[in-house]
Amino acid sequence: MTLLGLDHVQLSMPMGGEGDARAYYAEVLGMTEEPKPPALAARGGCWFRAGAVALHLGAEGDFRPARKAHPAVRVDDLDALAARLAARGLAVRWSDEVPGVRRFHTDDPFGNRLEFVAA
């Protein structure tokens, strides 16, 4: 048995947060929303994809943001993404804690931590 890769990463969001999820993941990050299967769509949430990166947002009634756990996404132009986020008033927290790795953290509209790493 060999682990081959990640299919997707799921993050949580509050119930009814689909509009904010679409505004951030589709409009700010440029991801494409994918339709959820009908049985899963009834639960709320949204699925997004950009190339091989798939993020699923699941709606939870007792939502608490992931402040420590996070996905780390490789980006071809880290500075352009940081500028795009900052231009929208979103916090960009650069980190030099891992030698030789350019990266920053930011939060989605629900307070979930996201990491972006230079490819």
N, C-alpha and C positions, 0 to 999 in steps of 0.2 A: 504494500500500500504506500502510495506517495501523495503527499499534499501538493496540489498543482497550482494553487493561487486562490485569491479571494473572489467570490462571486459578487458580493456586495457588502456594504457596512450599513447597519441600521442605527439610526439615532432616534431619540424620542422627541416629541413635541406635545404641547397641550392640545386637548380636544379643541377643534375649531380653528386651529392654526394654519390651515392649508393656504390661505391667502398670503400670510407672511412668509411661509415656506416658498411659495412660488415667486414672490417678489425677490427673495434673497437668492435662492438656489438657481432659478431660471434667469432672472433679470440681472442680478449682480454677478454671479459666478458664470453665467452663460451656459448652464446645463439645460438639457432637454427633459421635459417631464415625460415619463412613460406611463401608459395606462396600467392600472392595477387590475388583476383578475377580479371579476364581479364579487366573488365570495370575500375577497380581502378589501375591496373598495368600500364595502358596507361598514368597515371598522374605522374609516377615516384614514388620513395620512396621505402621503405623496411619494412617488418614486422618481428619481432623477438620474440622468446618465450624461457623461461627457467622455467619449471614447471608451476606454476600458474601466473608467471610474463610475461605479454605481452606488448611489446613496439612497437609502430608503428612510423615510421619516414616518414613524409610527405614532399615532395619537394615543395618549394615555390620560386617563382621568386624574390620576395622582402624580402628574408629571413633576419631575425634578431634573434640572439640567445636568448634563455630564460636565463637570468642571475640570476633572482630571483626565478621565478616559477620553480618547479622541481618535478620529482617523487622521492620518498624515497623507496628504495628497501631493504627488510630484507635479511641478508646474514648469513649463518651458520658459516663462518670463516672470520670475518671482517679483521683480521690481514693478512691472506693469500691474500685476495683481495688487500689490501693496498700495500703489498709487490709486488704483480704482477704488479700493476699499476706503482709503483715507479721504478721497474726494467725496465720498458719500457719508462722511462723518463716522465711519466705523473704525474701531481701535485696531491697530496693528502693533503687536508686541514682538519685536525682533529678539532672537535668542542666539547667543554664541556659545552655549553650554556644550554643544557637541562639536569638537574640533573638526574643521574641514567641511561642515555642513551649514549651508545658508538656509535659514528657515525663520518663520514667524508664526505666531499664534493669533487667532482672532476668535470672535464668538458669533454664532448665528443669531437670528433674532430671538431665539428662545434661551440663550445663554449657554448653549452647548459649545465646548471648546473644539476648535478646528486648527490643525497644523498644516502649513503649506511649506514645501521643501523644494529648493532649486533642483531641477533635473540635471 
